[in-house]
Amino acid sequence: SRTSVPTSCCMLSHRWPLVDAMTRKEFPLVPPGKIATVFPVFIGVALPLAIAAILFYVGKDVHALRDAATALFILPVVAGILAWSMHARHVDLEDGHLVLRRFPFRKRVAVSELDLAQARITNLDEERALQPAMKIAGSGLPGYRTGWFRLRGKRTAWVLLTDWRRVLVLPKHDGGLFLLSPERPDALLDALH
């Protein structure tokens, strides 16, 4: 019943939302930039319309139309997944772990693994060595970068960036690095301490 003490099997269930609220704190991220938000619309609407218009004016080759129909179907699906994934991203602090979620990946790091004495908030426009330079695995659009990146300073970092002006830099004791764009980086840093 709802009045009984929750057991470990139901503590993460939806039956006990107050228990979930006590063990998990979400830190909203800065929304992606305008260019990043418009990019899926370009892929899903403008590009298929351009392909259709070109095929219409060039001619009616059956094989070209069949290939184009495949592209016209796939591009909006890819655009929808891309648009959804840009908004399906979270930074949570739960049970002594920093949990970074972005579709389709989730990264869970114990707070004890972070070198909080070296953690800081910075502006990447001023600290060029921390700017993502080459994507290793992830997404890279103007105003939206997420995943593993090689930085200009030759380090590798896991990034979840939508705003370069107030970036939370979280080094790990093993030399790893996280770059995050929470709306309130100071609040996340305080919660980690």
N, C-alpha and C positions, 0 to 999 in steps of 0.2 A: 504494500500500500504506500501511498505518498507520504504518510506520516512516519513510516519506519526509517531507520538509519540506512543510508545507501551502502550497498556492498561494493567491492571492487569491480564486480562484473557489470554493474549498472552505473557506475560513476561517470562514464563518458557517454551514456545514452541521453536521449532527448527527454527522458522522464525526469531528469534532475538538472534543469537549466541553471539553477543557482550554483550547483557544484561546478559545472563547466565554467561559469563566470568567475569563480574564485580561482581556478587553476589556469585560466587562459586569459591573456590580455592582448588585444589586437591593436596594432599601430598602423593607421591608414597611410598609404603611400600617396605621393603627389601624383595627380592624374597625368597620363602621357601628354606630350605636346600636340599642337594642332596638326603639324605635318604627319606625325605618327598616327593620329586619329583619322586623317583623310586618306592615308595610303591604302587601307583595305577597301575603301570606297572606289579608289582608282582601279585596284586589281579586280574587284568584284563587279563593277558597273561599267566604268569608262573603257577599260581594256576589252572586255567582251563586245561592247557596242562598236568599238573601232574595228575589231576583227570581223564582225558581221558586216559592217559597212564596206570594208575592203573586199570581202568575198562577194558581196552583192554587185559591186561595180566591176570587179575583175571578170567574173563569169560564173558559170554554174557547173563547174567540174564536180562530179559526184564524190570522188575521193576527197577532194579538198573540203567539200561541205561536211562530209562525215567526220574528218579530222577536226574541223573547226567546231562542230557540234560537241565533240568531246571536250575541247578546250573551253567552250562557252558554258558547259556544265561544271567543269572542275574549278575554273577560276572563281566563281562566286562562293563555292564551298570552301576553298582555301582562304578566301577573303573573310568569310564568316568565322572560321576557326582562328585566324590571325586577330581579328577584331575582338573576339571573345577572350582570347588568351592575354591580350594587353590589359584587360580589366580583371582577369582571374588571377590576381597576384596579391599575396598577403605577407605581412611580417607579424608574427605572433611570438609572445613570450609565454611558454607554458611549462610548468613543472621543471623549472631550472634549465630549460632549453630554448634557444632561439630557433624558431621554425620559419623558414623562408619558402614560400610557395609561389610557384609560377607554372602555368600549364606547360608541359605535362610533368614537371619535376617538383620535388620537394626536398629541401635540404634542412636537416635537423642537426644543430650544433649545441653541445653542452656549454652553458655560460662559463663554466670553469676552463674551457679550452680557449676562451678569448682573453687576450692581453688588454684588459680594460684600462690599465695605467697608460697605455699608448693610444687608446681610442680617442678620436677627436672628430669635430665637425669642420669641414673645409669647403672651399670653393674650388672646383676642378678647373675653372678658367684661370685661376691663379697658381694652382699646383699641377702643372702640366705632366709631371712624372706619374701621376695617378690617373690620367685620362685613358680610357679604353682605346686601344689602337687597332688591335686585330682580334676578330671574333674567332674563338676556338670552337665553342658549341653554344648556341643560343640564338637570340634575335638582335639585330642591330639596325635601328631606324633612327633618323633624326628625332631627338626628343624621347627616345625609348631604347634602352639597351638592357638586356637581361641574359644571364648565363655566364659561361666562362670566357674571359677575355685576357689577352696579353696587353699589359699597360705600356704606355710610352717609356716608362722607367724600367722596362724589361721584366717586371714581375708579372705573375699571373694572379687574377682575382676573380671571385664570383661576384657579379654585379647585378643590381636591380635598380637601375637609374632612370629617372624621368626628369630630374632637375639637377643640373650641375652646380647650382649656387650654394646649396646647403646639403652636403653629402656627409653621411655618417661613415667614417672609416673605422672598421673593426678588424684589427690585426689578431691573428691567432698565435699562440705560443710556439707552434710548429712552423711559423713563417707564412702561413696562409693569410689571405686577406679578403674581407668583404667590403663592398661599397654599396650603400643603400640610400634611397631617397624617401625617407618617411616624411610626412607632413610636419611632424614635430620631432626632429632628430634629438633635440635636447631631452625630451621626455623619454624616448627610448633609451638613450644613454643613461639617464638617471635610474630607470627601471632595471637596467642591466647591472648597475652597481648595487 
